[in-house]
C-alpha cells in the first residue's frame, strides 16, 4: 500500500492502509498478531531479554506458560514515556515497531510508501524525535507526525460525524485515550487550539481497578508478586475487566457487575480474585478519592519534577489523593474558558466511559454531543486519509475557481425541472380537491334547494376560502420538492467532483431554503375567491418554498374560456327542454335553477370542465416564476460553492511534522 496510517495507542495499536487516491482506507490485519478489526495490543513479550511476541499473543503466551515466567517480562503502556531520558520505553517501542513491521502482510510496505503516525497534542519536541528514531531503527520509512486530535477530526469529517458546516461554528473534538486526553477546538473554519493532558488517560482507571481488586481480595498483591505476574495482572487483566465493565454500563448504567481475575502460579495452580456487584457509583466514589499505586508512580517518575503540569497531575505524582472525574471536568472547564462550544465529538477508547458524556454535558450545557462511529480507529483512519485530504483541497479549489459557473448553470436547470414537476403535482391535487370537495358538494346541494347561479358561486367561493386542505397540499409538495432538490444537488456535486478525480468529497452546504425570497418560512397558499363565470381570483403569498416564493396580485384572472351559463346552457340543450344559451347571464344568475339542470350527469360535466380550467390556470401561474427561479438558483448555488471554498481553508491548519531521524 502507498499510504499507512499508524495509531500507536498507549493500550492498542491500529494500522489503516490506502492506495493512492483511495477514499476508503482499510484496516491492515496482521496474521497471528491482530484481532479481525486490525487491533494490536501495544504489548511486547521478552524472553531472556530478547523480544519474542507482540499483541494478544504476547499476553496469552505469558499467561499460559507459568513455568517460563521467571525468564520472561511483559511490557505495555510505554508509549507516553518514549521521550524521557533513561526510560526503557525507547527500546520497547523500537522492538515493538520492528516486530510490527515484520508481521505486516506481504507487499503492504512498498519502497515508496508514506507513513503517517499520530502524536498527542501536547508533547515535548523530544517525544517526536524519539518516536521518529524508533521507526527508523525498526526499519520503517521516516514517518510524518500528525496530531492525533487532527487525525480524529479528519476521520469524523469523512464519516459525516461532523460537516464542514460545523467548522463555521464552535466545535470541540475530544480524544480521550488510554494514555492522554487530547482536544481540538475549532471555530469559523479555523483551528483555535489543540492541547490536552498527557497524564489523564485510561491507564489511571486500569490502576484504579487493580486497587479495587486488592482492596476486596486480601493478600492479592503478595500472591501475584510471588507468582511473578504482578505486571500481567495489573496492566493486562485489570484493563480487560475495566473495559468489560465499561461496555456493560454503556448498555445499562444501573447494572451491578461482577468482575473476575484468573491466573496461574508457577506450579500451574489457578488463582482467582473477584469484585462483586460493582456499580457506577462505586467507581465514581473510588475515582474521586484516587491515589496512584507504587507501580504507576514508578512508571511516571520522570514527570514528577517537571513544570507545565496541572495541579491534579502534580498532586498525583507526589502520591497525594486526586479526584479523577473532577480532573477530567477541570480540563473541560479550561477549554470552556477559551470558547463555549456548540458541538462536541467524543472519540478515543476511554470516551465511552459512563461519566464522559455526562461531564461534557454538565460543563458545556449542551446535548449536542456525538460519539464517533470509529471510536477506537478514528486516528489511524484519519492518518491514512491525510494525503487524500491535501489532494482533495487542491483539486476542489481549482474546480470551484474554474468550473463553478458551468456547474451552477447545469444544476439550476435541474432545480427548475424538479420545481416544475412538483408544481404540476400541486396544481393537479389542488384542482382535484377544489372540484371534488368545494364544487361538487355545492352543486349537489343546489339541485335539491334550486339555488341561483349567484348563490352557487358565493357558496363555492366561501368553501374554497375556508379550505385549509389546500395549504396542506402545498406544504406536502413543499417538503417533497425541498428534499428532492437538496438531495439531487448534493448528488450532482459529488458526481462532479468524482468525475474530476476528487474522491474524498465534502458535503455541499446547499439548503433549498435559500432558494426563496421568503426562505421557506412563509408557507401560505390562499385562494381568496373562485368565480365560476369568468374569473378565479387567486392570491398566493408563497408557494413551494425553497424553490421559489412569489406574490400574485389579488386580481389575477384565470379565465375559464366560457361562462358557467354556457356550460349550463349546454346541459339544458342536452335535456331537450331549455335553451339557456339565448338568455343573458344576468337573467340566469338571479333565477332559481330547475333540478334537472344539476343532475348527476351535468354536475360531472361542470366539474370536469372547471377542474381542467383550474389546473391549467394554476400551472400558468407557476410558469410565470420559473425563470426567476432559474436565476435565483444560479446565484445561490454560486454562493454555496464560494462558501465551500472558504470553509476548505480548515484543511490548511492540519499540522504535519516530518520526523527528523538520522
C-alpha positions in Angstrom: 0.0 0.0 0.0 1.1 3.5 -0.7 -0.2 5.1 2.5 -0.2 3.7 6.0 -1.7 5.5 9.0 -0.5 4.1 12.3 -2.1 5.0 15.6 0.4 3.9 18.3 -2.0 3.9 21.2 -1.0 3.5 24.8 -3.2 0.4 25.0 -3.8 -0.6 21.4 -2.3 0.0 18.0 -4.3 0.3 14.8 -2.9 0.4 11.2 -5.0 1.6 8.3 -3.8 1.4 4.7 -4.9 3.1 1.5 -3.8 3.1 -2.1 -3.1 6.4 -3.8 -6.3 8.4 -4.3 -8.4 5.9 -2.3 -11.1 7.5 -0.2 -11.7 4.4 1.9 -8.8 3.2 4.0 -8.9 -0.4 5.1 -7.6 -2.0 8.4 -4.3 -3.8 8.0 -4.8 -7.2 9.7 -1.6 -8.8 10.9 -1.8 -12.6 10.8 -1.5 -14.1 14.3 -0.8 -10.6 15.8 -4.0 -8.6 15.5 -7.7 -9.1 16.0 -10.0 -9.2 13.0 -10.6 -5.5 13.2 -6.8 -4.9 13.0 -6.3 -4.1 16.7 -2.9 -5.0 18.0 -2.4 -4.6 21.8 0.6 -2.4 22.3 2.4 -5.1 24.3 5.7 -6.9 23.8 6.9 -10.1 25.4 10.6 -10.6 26.2 12.3 -13.9 27.0 15.8 -13.8 28.3 15.7 -10.1 27.5 15.0 -10.8 23.8 11.8 -9.7 22.1 9.6 -12.7 21.2 6.0 -11.7 20.6 3.7 -8.7 20.3 -0.1 -8.1 20.7 -2.5 -10.5 22.2 -0.2 -13.5 21.6 2.4 -11.9 23.9 -0.3 -11.6 26.6 -1.6 -15.2 26.1 1.8 -16.8 25.9 2.9 -15.1 29.1 -0.3 -16.2 30.8 -0.2 -19.8 29.5 3.4 -20.7 30.3 3.8 -20.1 34.0 7.0 -22.2 34.2 8.8 -19.8 31.9 7.6 -16.7 33.7 10.9 -16.1 35.6 12.7 -15.8 32.3 10.1 -13.5 30.7 8.8 -10.0 31.1 5.8 -8.3 29.6 5.9 -4.6 28.6 3.0 -2.3 27.8 1.8 1.2 28.4 5.2 2.5 27.4 4.3 5.0 24.6 3.9 8.1 26.7 7.4 7.7 28.2 9.5 7.3 25.0 10.6 10.9 25.1 12.1 10.6 28.6 15.7 10.3 29.3 16.7 7.0 30.9 13.4 5.3 30.2 13.3 1.8 28.8 10.4 2.8 26.7 12.5 3.8 23.6 13.9 0.2 23.5 10.5 -1.4 24.0 8.9 0.8 21.3 11.6 0.1 18.8 11.4 -3.6 19.4 7.6 -3.4 19.1 7.7 -1.5 15.9 10.3 -3.9 14.4 8.1 -6.9 15.1 5.0 -4.9 13.9 6.7 -4.3 10.6 7.8 -8.0 10.3 4.2 -9.1 10.9 2.8 -7.0 8.1 1.2 -9.0 5.2 3.4 -9.3 2.1 3.6 -6.2 -0.1 2.0 -4.0 2.5 5.1 -1.8 2.9 6.4 -0.7 -0.5 9.6 1.3 -1.3 7.7 4.5 -1.8 5.1 4.0 1.0 4.2 7.1 3.0 3.9 6.6 6.8 1.7 8.9 8.9 1.9 8.5 12.7 -0.2 10.2 15.3 1.3 12.0 18.3 -0.5 13.5 21.3 -1.4 17.2 21.0 0.8 18.2 24.0 4.2 16.6 23.8 7.7 17.8 24.1 9.9 18.0 21.0 11.9 15.1 22.4 8.9 12.8 22.0 8.6 13.4 18.3 12.3 13.0 17.8 12.4 9.8 19.8 9.4 8.3 18.1 10.9 9.1 14.6 14.1 7.4 15.7 12.2 4.4 16.9 10.6 4.0 13.5 13.9 4.4 11.6 15.7 2.0 13.8 12.9 -0.5 13.4 13.3 -0.4 9.6 10.3 1.8 8.7 10.5 4.8 6.3 10.7 8.1 8.2 7.2 9.0 9.4 5.2 12.2 9.1 3.9 13.1 12.5 0.4 14.4 12.8 -1.5 15.5 15.9 -3.9 12.7 17.0 -6.7 15.1 17.6 -6.4 16.4 14.0 -6.4 12.9 12.6 -9.6 12.2 14.6 -11.1 15.4 13.1 -10.2 14.1 9.5 -11.9 10.8 10.2 -15.0 12.5 11.6 -15.2 14.7 8.6 -15.1 11.7 6.3 -17.7 9.7 8.3 -20.1 12.6 8.4 -20.0 12.8 12.2 -19.0 16.5 11.6 -19.6 18.6 8.5 -17.5 21.5 7.2 -20.6 23.5 8.2 -19.9 22.6 11.8 -16.5 24.2 11.5 -18.2 27.6 10.9 -19.4 27.3 14.5 -17.5 26.4 17.6 -16.6 22.7 17.6 -14.7 20.5 20.1 -13.2 17.2 19.3 -12.2 15.4 22.4 -9.9 12.3 22.1 -9.9 10.5 25.5 -7.5 7.7 25.0 -5.5 5.2 27.1 -2.6 7.4 27.9 -3.7 11.0 27.2 -6.7 13.2 26.7 -6.3 15.5 23.7 -8.6 18.0 22.1 -9.0 20.2 19.0 -11.0 23.4 19.3 -12.2 25.0 16.0 -14.4 27.9 15.0 -15.1 29.7 11.8 -13.0 27.2 9.8 -10.0 28.0 12.0 -8.4 25.6 14.5 -8.2 27.8 17.5 -6.3 25.5 19.8 -5.1 22.0 20.2 -4.0 20.6 23.5 -4.7 18.2 26.3 -3.4 16.4 29.3 -0.6 14.0 28.8 -1.2 12.1 32.0 -5.0 11.8 32.1 -6.0 8.6 30.4 -7.5 5.2 30.6 -4.4 3.7 32.3 -5.2 5.6 35.5 -8.5 3.7 35.6 -6.6 0.4 34.9 -4.7 1.2 38.1 -7.9 2.1 39.9 -9.5 -1.2 39.1 -6.3 -3.0 40.3 -6.5 -1.2 43.6 -10.2 -2.2 44.0 -9.3 -5.8 43.4 -6.5 -5.5 46.0 -8.9 -3.9 48.5 -11.5 -6.6 48.2 -9.1 -9.5 47.9 -6.7 -9.6 50.9 -3.1 -10.7 50.0 -3.7 -10.3 46.2 -0.6 -8.2 45.8 1.6 -10.7 47.7 0.2 -13.6 45.7 0.8 -12.1 42.3 4.3 -11.0 43.3 5.1 -14.5 44.5 3.7 -15.8 41.2 5.9 -13.4 39.2 2.8 -12.0 37.4 2.2 -8.6 39.0 2.7 -6.7 35.8 0.4 -9.0 33.9 -2.5 -8.9 36.4 -2.1 -5.2 37.0 -1.9 -3.9 33.4 -3.4 -6.7 31.3 -6.1 -8.5 33.2 -7.4 -5.4 35.1 -7.5 -3.4 31.9 -9.6 -6.2 30.2 -12.0 -6.3 33.2 -12.3 -2.5 33.2 -13.2 -2.4 29.6 -15.8 -5.2 30.1 -17.3 -3.2 33.0 -17.5 -0.1 30.8 -19.2 -1.9 27.9 -21.8 -3.3 30.2 -22.6 0.1 31.7 -22.9 1.6 28.2 -25.8 -0.7 27.7 -27.4 -0.3 31.2 -26.0 2.4 33.5 -27.7 0.8 36.5 -26.1 -2.6 36.1 -24.3 -4.3 39.1 -21.3 -6.1 37.6 -19.2 -8.9 39.0 -15.6 -9.0 37.8 -13.1 -11.8 37.8 -9.3 -12.1 37.5 -7.8 -15.5 36.9 -4.1 -16.5 36.5 -1.8 -19.5 37.2 1.1 -19.7 39.6 4.5 -21.3 38.7 3.2 -24.8 39.7 0.3 -24.5 37.3 -2.3 -23.8 40.1 -5.1 -21.5 39.1 -5.7 -18.4 41.2 -8.7 -16.1 41.4 -9.8 -12.7 42.5 -13.3 -11.2 42.4 -15.2 -7.9 42.6 -18.9 -8.5 43.2 -21.8 -6.2 42.4 -19.8 -3.3 41.2 -21.8 -0.2 40.2 -21.2 3.1 38.6 -21.5 4.8 42.0 -18.7 2.6 43.4 -16.4 3.7 40.6 -17.3 7.4 41.0 -16.5 7.2 44.7 -13.3 5.4 44.1 -12.2 7.7 41.2 -12.9 10.8 43.3 -10.6 9.6 46.0 -7.8 8.0 43.9 -4.2 7.6 44.9 -1.8 6.2 42.3 -0.2 2.9 43.1 3.5 2.5 43.6 3.7 0.6 40.3 2.2 3.5 38.4 4.2 6.1 40.1 7.3 4.2 39.2 6.2 4.3 35.5 5.7 8.1 35.8 8.5 9.1 38.0 10.2 11.1 35.2 7.3 13.5 35.2 7.5 14.3 38.9 9.6 17.4 38.9 8.6 18.8 35.5 6.8 22.0 35.0 3.7 22.7 32.9 1.7 20.1 34.8 -1.7 20.8 36.2 -2.3 20.8 39.9 -4.1 17.4 39.8 -1.2 15.7 37.9 1.4 17.3 40.2 -0.5 16.0 43.3 -0.9 12.5 41.8 2.8 12.3 41.1 3.5 13.3 44.7 1.4 10.4 45.9 -1.4 12.6 47.1 -5.1 11.8 46.6 -6.8 13.2 43.5 -10.3 13.2 42.0 -10.1 11.7 38.5 -13.5 12.7 37.2 -13.1 16.2 38.6 -9.7 16.3 36.9 -11.4 15.5 33.6 -14.1 18.1 34.2 -11.5 20.8 35.2 -9.8 20.2 31.8 -13.1 20.8 30.1 -13.7 24.0 32.1 -10.3 25.2 30.9 -11.4 24.6 27.3 -14.7 26.4 28.0 -12.8 29.5 29.2 -11.4 29.7 25.7 -14.7 29.2 23.9 -18.1 27.8 24.7 -18.7 25.2 22.0 -21.8 24.4 20.1 -21.0 20.7 19.3 -18.7 18.1 20.9 -17.4 15.0 19.2 -16.2 12.2 21.6 -13.6 9.8 20.3 -10.9 7.6 21.8 -11.2 4.3 23.7 -11.9 6.0 27.1 -14.6 8.3 25.7 -17.2 5.6 26.1 -17.0 5.7 29.9 -20.3 6.4 31.5 -19.1 9.7 33.1 -17.5 11.2 30.0 -20.7 12.3 28.2 -22.3 13.5 31.5 -19.2 15.5 32.3 -19.2 17.2 28.9 -22.9 17.9 29.2 -22.5 19.4 32.7 -19.6 21.7 31.7 -20.8 22.9 28.3 -24.6 22.8 28.9 -25.4 21.1 25.6 -26.9 17.9 24.4 -25.2 18.3 21.0 -22.7 15.6 21.8 -21.8 12.9 19.3 -19.9 9.7 19.7 -17.7 9.0 16.7 -18.7 5.7 15.0 -15.0 4.8 14.8 -14.1 5.4 18.4 -11.0 3.2 18.5 -9.9 3.5 14.9 -10.5 7.2 14.2 -6.9 8.3 14.5 -5.4 5.5 12.2 -8.3 6.1 9.7 -7.7 9.8 9.6 -4.0 9.4 9.3 -4.4 7.2 6.2 -6.7 9.8 4.7 -4.3 12.7 5.3 -2.6 12.7 1.8 -6.0 12.4 0.2 -7.2 15.3 2.2 -4.5 17.6 0.9 -5.1 16.4 -2.7 -8.8 17.0 -2.3 -8.3 20.5 -1.1 -6.2 21.5 -4.1 -8.4 19.9 -6.7 -11.6 21.3 -5.2 -10.1 24.7 -5.1 -9.2 24.5 -8.8 -12.6 23.2 -9.8 -14.5 25.8 -7.9 -12.4 28.6 -9.3 -12.5 27.4 -12.9 -15.7 25.5 -13.5 -18.2 26.6 -10.8 -20.2 28.8 -13.3 -20.9 25.9 -15.6 -21.9 23.6 -12.7 -24.2 26.3 -11.3 -25.9 26.7 -14.6 -26.5 23.0 -15.1 -27.8 22.2 -11.6 -30.0 25.3 -11.6 -31.7 23.7 -14.6 -32.1 20.5 -12.6 -33.7 22.5 -9.8 -36.1 24.1 -12.2 -37.1 20.7 -13.5 -37.8 19.5 -10.0 -39.8 22.6 -9.4 -41.9 22.1 -12.5 -42.7 18.5 -11.6 -43.9 19.4 -8.1 -45.9 22.5 -9.2 -47.7 20.3 -11.7 -48.5 17.8 -8.9 -49.6 20.6 -6.7 -51.8 22.1 -9.3 -53.4 18.8 -10.1 -54.0 18.0 -6.4 -55.5 21.4 -5.7 -57.7 21.2 -8.7 -59.0 17.8 -7.8 -59.7 18.8 -4.3 -61.5 22.0 -5.3 -63.6 20.1 -7.7 -64.4 17.2 -5.5 -64.8 19.0 -2.2 -65.6 22.6 -2.9 -67.7 22.4 -6.0 -69.4 19.0 -6.1 -71.0 19.4 -2.7 -72.4 22.8 -3.5 -73.8 21.6 -6.8 -75.4 18.6 -5.1 -77.0 20.9 -2.5 -78.1 23.4 -5.2 -80.0 20.8 -7.1 -82.2 20.0 -4.1 -82.7 23.6 -3.0 -83.0 25.1 -6.5 -80.5 27.8 -5.9 -79.5 30.6 -8.3 -76.1 30.7 -10.0 -75.2 33.7 -7.9 -75.8 31.6 -4.7 -73.9 28.7 -6.1 -70.9 30.9 -6.8 -71.0 32.5 -3.4 -71.1 29.2 -1.6 -68.3 27.7 -3.7 -66.1 30.8 -3.1 -66.7 30.6 0.6 -65.8 26.9 0.7 -62.6 27.5 -1.2 -61.6 30.4 1.1 -62.1 28.1 4.2 -60.4 25.0 2.7 -57.3 24.5 4.8 -56.6 21.3 3.0 -55.2 23.4 0.1 -52.5 24.6 2.4 -51.7 21.0 3.4 -51.3 20.0 -0.2 -48.9 22.9 -0.8 -47.0 22.1 2.4 -46.6 18.4 1.4 -45.3 19.4 -2.1 -43.0 22.0 -0.4 -41.3 19.3 1.7 -41.1 16.9 -1.2 -39.6 19.5 -3.5 -37.2 20.8 -0.8 -35.9 17.3 0.0 -35.5 16.3 -3.7 -33.7 19.5 -4.6 -31.2 19.2 -1.8 -30.6 15.5 -2.4 -30.2 15.9 -6.1 -27.9 18.9 -5.9 -25.6 17.2 -3.4 -25.5 14.1 -5.6 -24.7 16.2 -8.6 -21.9 17.9 -6.6 -20.4 14.5 -5.6 -20.6 13.2 -9.1 -19.0 16.3 -10.5 -16.1 16.1 -8.0 -15.5 12.4 -8.6 -15.7 12.8 -12.3 -12.8 15.2 -11.9 -10.7 12.9 -9.8 -11.8 14.1 -6.3 -12.6 11.0 -4.2 -12.9 12.4 -0.7 -16.0 14.6 -1.2 -17.1 17.2 1.3 -20.7 17.9 1.7 -22.1 20.8 -0.3 -23.7 23.3 2.1 -26.8 24.0 0.0 -30.2 24.3 1.6 -33.1 24.6 -0.7 -34.5 27.0 1.8 -32.1 29.6 0.4 -33.8 29.4 -3.0 -36.6 31.6 -1.9 -37.2 35.3 -1.0 -39.4 34.0 1.8 -36.8 31.4 2.9 -39.2 28.5 3.3 -40.8 30.2 6.3 -43.9 31.9 4.9 -45.7 28.9 3.5 -49.2 30.2 2.8 -51.5 29.4 0.0 -54.6 31.3 0.0 -57.3 31.3 -2.7 -59.4 34.3 -1.9 -62.3 33.8 -4.3 -63.2 31.5 -7.1 -65.7 32.7 -9.6 -67.1 30.1 -11.9 -68.4 32.5 -14.5 -65.4 34.2 -16.0 -62.6 34.5 -13.4 -60.9 32.9 -10.4 -59.2 35.4 -8.2 -56.2 33.7 -6.6 -53.7 35.2 -4.1 -50.6 33.2 -3.4 -48.3 34.6 -0.7 -45.7 31.8 -1.0 -45.7 28.6 -3.0 -43.3 25.7 -2.7 -40.8 27.4 -0.5 -37.2 26.5 -1.2 -37.9 26.5 -4.9 -39.4 29.9 -5.3 -41.6 32.4 -3.5 -43.9 34.8 -5.3 -46.8 37.1 -4.9 -49.6 37.3 -7.4 -52.0 40.2 -7.2 -55.5 39.7 -5.9 -56.9 40.2 -9.4 -55.0 37.6 -11.3 -57.6 36.2 -13.8 -57.8 32.5 -14.5 -60.1 32.7 -17.5 -62.3 29.7 -17.9 -62.8 30.2 -21.6 -66.6 30.3 -21.3 -69.1 31.2 -18.6 -70.9 28.7 -16.5 -74.1 29.9 -18.1 -72.8 28.4 -21.3 -72.0 25.2 -19.6 -75.4 25.1 -18.1 -76.9 26.1 -21.4 -75.3 23.1 -23.0 -76.7 21.0 -20.2 -80.1 22.3 -20.8 -79.9 21.6 -24.5 -78.9 18.0 -23.7 -82.0 17.8 -21.6 -84.1 18.9 -24.5 -86.1 21.4 -22.6 -84.3 24.7 -22.1 -82.2 26.7 -24.5 -80.4 28.8 -22.0 -77.9 30.0 -24.4 -80.4 32.6 -25.7 -80.8 34.2 -22.3 -78.3 36.6 -20.9 -76.2 35.6 -17.9 -77.7 38.2 -15.7 -81.0 36.6 -16.1 -79.6 33.2 -15.3 -77.8 34.5 -12.3 -80.9 35.5 -10.5 -83.2 32.7 -11.4 -83.6 29.5 -9.4 -82.3 26.6 -11.5 -84.6 23.6 -12.2 -83.4 20.4 -10.6 -82.7 18.6 -13.9 -80.1 21.2 -14.9 -77.9 20.0 -12.0 -78.5 16.2 -12.3 -75.5 13.9 -11.8 -74.5 13.8 -15.4 -74.5 17.6 -15.8 -72.7 18.0 -12.5 -69.9 15.7 -13.7 -69.6 17.8 -16.9 -69.4 21.0 -14.9 -66.8 19.5 -12.5 -64.6 18.1 -15.3 -64.5 21.4 -17.2 -63.8 23.5 -14.2 -61.1 21.1 -12.9 -59.4 21.4 -16.2 -59.6 25.2 -16.1 -58.3 25.4 -12.5 -55.3 23.1 -13.2 -54.3 24.9 -16.3 -54.6 28.3 -14.6 -52.5 27.2 -11.6 -49.9 25.8 -14.0 -49.7 29.1 -15.8 -49.3 30.9 -12.5 -46.4 28.7 -11.6 -44.9 29.0 -15.0 -44.5 32.7 -14.6 -42.0 32.3 -11.8 -39.8 29.5 -13.3 -37.4 31.9 -15.0 -37.0 33.9 -11.8 -36.2 30.6 -10.1 -33.5 29.8 -12.6 -31.6 32.9 -12.0 -32.1 32.7 -8.2 -30.9 29.1 -8.2 -27.7 30.0 -10.1 -26.9 32.9 -7.8 -27.5 30.9 -4.6 -25.6 27.8 -5.8 -22.6 30.0 -6.8 -22.7 31.5 -3.3 -22.7 28.0 -1.7 -19.7 26.9 -3.8 -17.8 30.0 -2.8 -18.7 29.4 0.8 -17.4 25.9 0.5 -14.1 27.1 -0.9 -13.7 29.4 2.1 -14.5 26.6 4.5 -11.9 24.4 3.0 -9.2 26.6 4.5 -9.6 24.5 7.6 -7.6 21.8 5.9 -4.6 24.0 5.8 -4.5 24.1 9.6 -3.7 20.4 10.0 -0.1 20.4 11.2 2.4 17.9 9.8 5.8 17.4 11.3 8.3 15.3 9.4 10.3 13.3 11.8 14.0 14.2 11.7 15.5 10.9 12.3 19.2 10.5 11.5 
